[in-house]
């Protein structure tokens, strides 16, 4: 999803926003949040920025107020709040969401990962990364996305009960001074 901060209009993609701008002659202020959290209290948009990037472009700090005028909630989290590994993993899984595995692919992969198995071992068995990451993104499989970046050594297993790796934010990264 992408926003025009000048009007508060929400678009499914940047291309849709640019097409609207061409058709209407508008000059949009384009903004795409990193994530959308769907909570019981409603959706929250999340922007994750390194503190140095915020210092270089402090106008980002005005975005929550701008979007609030249009009825959207945005929080900005910096590297002092979320671990780098978590942010990178969630970004990778967000991109992997585009791969929609079939039922038989899901069943076969879940059968292979009833016990923990490394991503590298699944690769060796012929399962492509797009399938494994797509299953992780859609909650069919789970792994630790909080502490380490997803690599060939990452242990993957079939989800039992709920895909908690997609439901928990590691907010313990905050440092106390």
Buried (B, 14 or more C-beta within 10 A) or exposed (E): BBBBBBEBBBBEEBEBBBEBBEEEEBEBEBBEBBBEBEEEEEEBBBBBBEEEEBEEEEEBEEBBEBBEEEEBBBBBBBBEBBBEBBBBBBEBBEEBEEBEBEEEBBEBBBEBBEEEBBBEBBEEEEBEBEBBBBBBBBBBBBBBBBEBBBEEEBBBBBBEEEBEBBEEBBEEBEEEE
